[in-house]
Amino acid sequence: MLIIQKIEQLYIRYDDSRMAVSEFLIRERRKLNQYSMQSIADRTYTSKSTLVRIAKHLGFHGWSDFIKAYTEETIYLDSHSSITDVNIPFQKDDTCLQVAGEITSLKTSSLEETLHLLNDQDLNQAVSLLQNADRICFMGISVNQYLGELFQHKMLLIGKPVEIVTQAEMKFLASTLTPKDLALIVSYSGNDVNRMPTTNLALLKEQGVPILGITSLGTNLLRESSTCTLSIASRERLYSKIASYATETSIGLLLDVLYSCYFQQNYDQNMQHKLDMSRRIEQHRYSTSSGIME
């Protein structure tokens, strides 16, 4: 989870000094180097000790560590910013064609940023985990489960089964996994120990199960617990947004990349398997278009 998202959670959840400080940190995030610790305390009607406690609550050793990391994150996000607001990409007075253009721009930016966040080492390790797993169990909730089903379908067509675990069965199934299997876990925040699927992380680690995590940038429980992690383009706020357009696009791309790289490892064999499978199960499909029919 990004630092700014953690700060937004403080603003939403608390109605005390933490709310005042978080509001200042969000509003002045591009100018924090201009303020001393004491001046921030004065402007938020708090104290330096309160600021230190907030920094530690956010996962840092102290205020200076927090400010350094938050400033670096802000510079990174600004340098990869899009004209389109990922949370509110269109306005109420826009035409339908304008809405279409903004959504296209948003998705394009999300795809480009996701690609920028990938690297050879993590991607090769992720594909190796898929190859070596006796069982691949996909764990995600809500729309992530639907994206997982698309991944499952592609993998099945080349002979690699993927189990989609329902929320009700996650804990039970997690208890059956071994070091020879793989838990593929998708969670945007990746940080709630009381919520599926991240509530299973301790059990999976205890059993020595390899974990391939797909989650947002920054530190979170899933990233810390995973054998390998791929990063989602994570500019969206947790709550105040029209829809999770960017996140869904980013996760979809990562799953497609995983499938494609897995396919590429045994290209000829997988191509033949997919063609044979498609002919068997789709033999009754027909189109009047000569460009589609085979």
Contacts in CASP RR format, 6 or more apart in sequence:
PFRMAT RR
TARGET T0000
AUTHOR 0000-0000-0000
METHOD contacts of the structure
MODEL  1
MLIIQKIEQLYIRYDDSRMAVSEFLIRERRKLNQYSMQSIADRTYTSKST
LVRIAKHLGFHGWSDFIKAYTEETIYLDSHSSITDVNIPFQKDDTCLQVA
GEITSLKTSSLEETLHLLNDQDLNQAVSLLQNADRICFMGISVNQYLGEL
FQHKMLLIGKPVEIVTQAEMKFLASTLTPKDLALIVSYSGNDVNRMPTTN
LALLKEQGVPILGITSLGTNLLRESSTCTLSIASRERLYSKIASYATETS
IGLLLDVLYSCYFQQNYDQNMQHKLDMSRRIEQHRYSTSSGIME
1 189 0 8 1.000
1 190 0 8 1.000
1 191 0 8 1.000
1 216 0 8 1.000
1 217 0 8 1.000
1 218 0 8 1.000
1 219 0 8 1.000
1 220 0 8 1.000
1 234 0 8 1.000
2 73 0 8 1.000
2 77 0 8 1.000
2 216 0 8 1.000
2 217 0 8 1.000
2 218 0 8 1.000
2 234 0 8 1.000
2 235 0 8 1.000
3 58 0 8 1.000
3 66 0 8 1.000
3 69 0 8 1.000
3 70 0 8 1.000
3 73 0 8 1.000
3 218 0 8 1.000
4 26 0 8 1.000
4 29 0 8 1.000
4 70 0 8 1.000
4 73 0 8 1.000
4 74 0 8 1.000
4 77 0 8 1.000
5 189 0 8 1.000
5 216 0 8 1.000
5 234 0 8 1.000
5 237 0 8 1.000
5 238 0 8 1.000
6 58 0 8 1.000
7 22 0 8 1.000
7 25 0 8 1.000
7 26 0 8 1.000
7 58 0 8 1.000
7 70 0 8 1.000
8 22 0 8 1.000
8 26 0 8 1.000
8 237 0 8 1.000
8 238 0 8 1.000
9 238 0 8 1.000
10 18 0 8 1.000
10 19 0 8 1.000
10 21 0 8 1.000
10 22 0 8 1.000
10 54 0 8 1.000
10 57 0 8 1.000
10 58 0 8 1.000
11 18 0 8 1.000
11 19 0 8 1.000
11 22 0 8 1.000
11 23 0 8 1.000
11 26 0 8 1.000
12 239 0 8 1.000
14 22 0 8 1.000
17 44 0 8 1.000
17 45 0 8 1.000
17 46 0 8 1.000
17 50 0 8 1.000
18 54 0 8 1.000
18 57 0 8 1.000
20 44 0 8 1.000
20 45 0 8 1.000
20 46 0 8 1.000
21 40 0 8 1.000
21 44 0 8 1.000
21 46 0 8 1.000
21 50 0 8 1.000
21 51 0 8 1.000
21 54 0 8 1.000
22 54 0 8 1.000
24 40 0 8 1.000
24 43 0 8 1.000
24 44 0 8 1.000
25 32 0 8 1.000
25 70 0 8 1.000
28 35 0 8 1.000
29 70 0 8 1.000
29 74 0 8 1.000
30 74 0 8 1.000
30 78 0 8 1.000
32 40 0 8 1.000
32 67 0 8 1.000
32 70 0 8 1.000
32 71 0 8 1.000
33 67 0 8 1.000
33 71 0 8 1.000
35 43 0 8 1.000
37 48 0 8 1.000
37 51 0 8 1.000
37 63 0 8 1.000
38 48 0 8 1.000
40 51 0 8 1.000
41 47 0 8 1.000
41 48 0 8 1.000
41 50 0 8 1.000
41 51 0 8 1.000
48 63 0 8 1.000
51 63 0 8 1.000
52 62 0 8 1.000
52 63 0 8 1.000
55 61 0 8 1.000
55 62 0 8 1.000
55 63 0 8 1.000
55 65 0 8 1.000
55 66 0 8 1.000
56 62 0 8 1.000
58 66 0 8 1.000
59 66 0 8 1.000
59 219 0 8 1.000
60 66 0 8 1.000
60 69 0 8 1.000
73 218 0 8 1.000
77 235 0 8 1.000
80 113 0 8 1.000
80 116 0 8 1.000
82 105 0 8 1.000
82 106 0 8 1.000
82 109 0 8 1.000
83 105 0 8 1.000
84 102 0 8 1.000
84 105 0 8 1.000
84 106 0 8 1.000
84 109 0 8 1.000
86 106 0 8 1.000
86 109 0 8 1.000
86 110 0 8 1.000
86 235 0 8 1.000
86 236 0 8 1.000
86 241 0 8 1.000
86 245 0 8 1.000
86 246 0 8 1.000
87 235 0 8 1.000
87 236 0 8 1.000
87 237 0 8 1.000
87 240 0 8 1.000
87 241 0 8 1.000
87 242 0 8 1.000
88 241 0 8 1.000
88 242 0 8 1.000
89 99 0 8 1.000
89 102 0 8 1.000
89 103 0 8 1.000
89 105 0 8 1.000
89 106 0 8 1.000
89 242 0 8 1.000
89 245 0 8 1.000
90 98 0 8 1.000
90 99 0 8 1.000
90 102 0 8 1.000
90 103 0 8 1.000
90 242 0 8 1.000
94 102 0 8 1.000
103 245 0 8 1.000
106 245 0 8 1.000
106 246 0 8 1.000
106 249 0 8 1.000
107 245 0 8 1.000
107 246 0 8 1.000
107 249 0 8 1.000
109 233 0 8 1.000
109 246 0 8 1.000
110 233 0 8 1.000
110 245 0 8 1.000
110 246 0 8 1.000
110 247 0 8 1.000
110 249 0 8 1.000
110 250 0 8 1.000
110 253 0 8 1.000
111 249 0 8 1.000
111 250 0 8 1.000
111 253 0 8 1.000
113 233 0 8 1.000
113 235 0 8 1.000
113 250 0 8 1.000
114 231 0 8 1.000
114 232 0 8 1.000
114 233 0 8 1.000
114 249 0 8 1.000
114 250 0 8 1.000
114 253 0 8 1.000
114 254 0 8 1.000
115 253 0 8 1.000
117 217 0 8 1.000
117 230 0 8 1.000
117 231 0 8 1.000
117 233 0 8 1.000
118 230 0 8 1.000
118 231 0 8 1.000
118 257 0 8 1.000
122 228 0 8 1.000
122 229 0 8 1.000
122 230 0 8 1.000
123 230 0 8 1.000
123 257 0 8 1.000
123 261 0 8 1.000
125 227 0 8 1.000
125 228 0 8 1.000
126 212 0 8 1.000
126 228 0 8 1.000
126 230 0 8 1.000
126 258 0 8 1.000
126 261 0 8 1.000
127 258 0 8 1.000
127 261 0 8 1.000
127 262 0 8 1.000
127 265 0 8 1.000
129 182 0 8 1.000
129 210 0 8 1.000
129 212 0 8 1.000
129 227 0 8 1.000
129 228 0 8 1.000
130 136 0 8 1.000
130 160 0 8 1.000
130 182 0 8 1.000
130 212 0 8 1.000
130 258 0 8 1.000
130 262 0 8 1.000
131 262 0 8 1.000
131 265 0 8 1.000
132 180 0 8 1.000
132 182 0 8 1.000
133 180 0 8 1.000
133 181 0 8 1.000
133 182 0 8 1.000
133 210 0 8 1.000
134 178 0 8 1.000
134 180 0 8 1.000
134 181 0 8 1.000
135 161 0 8 1.000
135 163 0 8 1.000
135 177 0 8 1.000
135 180 0 8 1.000
135 181 0 8 1.000
135 182 0 8 1.000
136 155 0 8 1.000
136 160 0 8 1.000
136 161 0 8 1.000
136 162 0 8 1.000
136 163 0 8 1.000
136 181 0 8 1.000
136 182 0 8 1.000
136 184 0 8 1.000
137 162 0 8 1.000
137 163 0 8 1.000
137 165 0 8 1.000
137 173 0 8 1.000
137 174 0 8 1.000
137 177 0 8 1.000
137 181 0 8 1.000
137 182 0 8 1.000
137 183 0 8 1.000
137 184 0 8 1.000
138 145 0 8 1.000
138 148 0 8 1.000
138 151 0 8 1.000
138 152 0 8 1.000
138 162 0 8 1.000
138 163 0 8 1.000
138 164 0 8 1.000
138 165 0 8 1.000
138 184 0 8 1.000
138 186 0 8 1.000
139 165 0 8 1.000
139 170 0 8 1.000
139 174 0 8 1.000
139 183 0 8 1.000
139 184 0 8 1.000
139 185 0 8 1.000
139 186 0 8 1.000
139 196 0 8 1.000
139 197 0 8 1.000
139 200 0 8 1.000
140 148 0 8 1.000
140 165 0 8 1.000
140 167 0 8 1.000
140 185 0 8 1.000
140 186 0 8 1.000
140 187 0 8 1.000
140 196 0 8 1.000
140 197 0 8 1.000
141 167 0 8 1.000
141 196 0 8 1.000
141 197 0 8 1.000
143 244 0 8 1.000
143 248 0 8 1.000
144 186 0 8 1.000
144 187 0 8 1.000
144 188 0 8 1.000
144 251 0 8 1.000
145 164 0 8 1.000
145 166 0 8 1.000
145 167 0 8 1.000
147 186 0 8 1.000
147 248 0 8 1.000
147 251 0 8 1.000
147 252 0 8 1.000
147 255 0 8 1.000
148 162 0 8 1.000
148 164 0 8 1.000
148 186 0 8 1.000
148 255 0 8 1.000
149 164 0 8 1.000
150 252 0 8 1.000
150 255 0 8 1.000
151 162 0 8 1.000
151 255 0 8 1.000
151 256 0 8 1.000
151 258 0 8 1.000
151 259 0 8 1.000
152 162 0 8 1.000
152 163 0 8 1.000
152 164 0 8 1.000
154 256 0 8 1.000
154 259 0 8 1.000
155 161 0 8 1.000
155 162 0 8 1.000
155 259 0 8 1.000
155 262 0 8 1.000
156 162 0 8 1.000
157 273 0 8 1.000
157 274 0 8 1.000
157 277 0 8 1.000
157 278 0 8 1.000
158 262 0 8 1.000
158 263 0 8 1.000
158 270 0 8 1.000
158 273 0 8 1.000
158 274 0 8 1.000
158 277 0 8 1.000
159 273 0 8 1.000
159 277 0 8 1.000
160 262 0 8 1.000
162 184 0 8 1.000
163 173 0 8 1.000
165 173 0 8 1.000
165 174 0 8 1.000
165 197 0 8 1.000
167 196 0 8 1.000
170 196 0 8 1.000
170 197 0 8 1.000
170 200 0 8 1.000
171 199 0 8 1.000
171 200 0 8 1.000
171 203 0 8 1.000
174 183 0 8 1.000
174 200 0 8 1.000
174 203 0 8 1.000
174 204 0 8 1.000
174 209 0 8 1.000
175 203 0 8 1.000
175 207 0 8 1.000
177 183 0 8 1.000
177 204 0 8 1.000
177 207 0 8 1.000
177 209 0 8 1.000
178 207 0 8 1.000
178 208 0 8 1.000
178 209 0 8 1.000
179 207 0 8 1.000
179 208 0 8 1.000
179 209 0 8 1.000
179 210 0 8 1.000
181 209 0 8 1.000
181 210 0 8 1.000
182 209 0 8 1.000
182 210 0 8 1.000
182 211 0 8 1.000
182 212 0 8 1.000
183 200 0 8 1.000
183 204 0 8 1.000
183 209 0 8 1.000
183 210 0 8 1.000
183 211 0 8 1.000
183 212 0 8 1.000
184 212 0 8 1.000
184 213 0 8 1.000
184 214 0 8 1.000
185 197 0 8 1.000
185 198 0 8 1.000
185 200 0 8 1.000
185 201 0 8 1.000
185 211 0 8 1.000
185 212 0 8 1.000
185 213 0 8 1.000
185 214 0 8 1.000
185 215 0 8 1.000
185 222 0 8 1.000
185 226 0 8 1.000
186 197 0 8 1.000
186 213 0 8 1.000
186 214 0 8 1.000
186 215 0 8 1.000
186 251 0 8 1.000
187 197 0 8 1.000
187 198 0 8 1.000
187 213 0 8 1.000
187 214 0 8 1.000
187 215 0 8 1.000
187 222 0 8 1.000
188 215 0 8 1.000
188 216 0 8 1.000
188 232 0 8 1.000
188 234 0 8 1.000
188 236 0 8 1.000
188 238 0 8 1.000
188 244 0 8 1.000
188 247 0 8 1.000
189 215 0 8 1.000
189 216 0 8 1.000
189 220 0 8 1.000
189 238 0 8 1.000
190 198 0 8 1.000
190 215 0 8 1.000
190 216 0 8 1.000
190 220 0 8 1.000
190 221 0 8 1.000
190 222 0 8 1.000
190 223 0 8 1.000
191 198 0 8 1.000
191 220 0 8 1.000
191 221 0 8 1.000
191 222 0 8 1.000
192 198 0 8 1.000
192 199 0 8 1.000
192 221 0 8 1.000
193 199 0 8 1.000
193 201 0 8 1.000
193 202 0 8 1.000
193 221 0 8 1.000
198 221 0 8 1.000
198 222 0 8 1.000
201 211 0 8 1.000
201 221 0 8 1.000
201 222 0 8 1.000
201 225 0 8 1.000
204 211 0 8 1.000
204 225 0 8 1.000
205 211 0 8 1.000
205 225 0 8 1.000
210 227 0 8 1.000
211 222 0 8 1.000
211 225 0 8 1.000
211 226 0 8 1.000
211 227 0 8 1.000
211 228 0 8 1.000
212 226 0 8 1.000
212 227 0 8 1.000
212 228 0 8 1.000
212 229 0 8 1.000
212 230 0 8 1.000
213 222 0 8 1.000
213 223 0 8 1.000
213 226 0 8 1.000
213 228 0 8 1.000
213 229 0 8 1.000
213 230 0 8 1.000
214 229 0 8 1.000
214 230 0 8 1.000
214 231 0 8 1.000
214 232 0 8 1.000
214 251 0 8 1.000
214 254 0 8 1.000
214 255 0 8 1.000
215 222 0 8 1.000
215 223 0 8 1.000
215 226 0 8 1.000
215 229 0 8 1.000
215 231 0 8 1.000
215 232 0 8 1.000
216 231 0 8 1.000
216 232 0 8 1.000
216 234 0 8 1.000
217 231 0 8 1.000
217 232 0 8 1.000
217 234 0 8 1.000
218 234 0 8 1.000
222 229 0 8 1.000
223 229 0 8 1.000
230 254 0 8 1.000
230 258 0 8 1.000
232 247 0 8 1.000
232 250 0 8 1.000
232 251 0 8 1.000
232 254 0 8 1.000
233 246 0 8 1.000
233 247 0 8 1.000
233 249 0 8 1.000
233 250 0 8 1.000
234 247 0 8 1.000
234 250 0 8 1.000
235 246 0 8 1.000
236 244 0 8 1.000
236 246 0 8 1.000
236 247 0 8 1.000
263 270 0 8 1.000
263 271 0 8 1.000
286 293 0 8 1.000
287 293 0 8 1.000
END
